[in-house]
Amino acid sequence: MDKEEIKNYIPHREPFLLVDKVLEFDPYSRILAVKTFSAEEEFFKGHFPGYPVVPGVLLVEALAQAAAILIAASLIKDENAKDPEGCYLMGLDKVKFRKVVNPEDEIQLHAEIVRLRSKIVTFKSSAYVSDSKVAEANFMATFY
């Protein structure tokens, strides 16, 4: 799934669309997506001068967007489900940053549905660069 197809599932657009491509998608189960932050991104000028590092908050947002794509695409592809109008983050838990992420690193975004009940969904997610876990977070979201 490329960026144009991703735009069918979430409302985010550049410069805040933080998923470049979906590599794997199992409806109502899991997703694997990727994001690479260019060294030319404006925020690197201030985070941090001389030693650019991808802000942790953007890693969390990228994970949340991958999770939103997972639930939205699952519902849209499900003949028995109503297409969602939006997916909204309700909470974060167990957020951890384990390693620094540099410009041009390809970040693998893994998210899986832990629980789906009514219109509330819980996700477990983690971000990797190569084989090293760089971040993780649990999310709770709702969709309409």
Secondary structure, 3 states (H helix, E strand, C coil): CCHHHHCCCCCCCCCCCCCCEEEEEECCCEEEEEEECCCCCHHHHCCCCCCCCCCHHHHHHHHHHHHHHHHHHHHHHCCCCCCCCCEEEEEEEEEEECCCCCCCCEEEEEEEEEEEECCEEEEEEEEEECCEEEEEEEEEEEEC
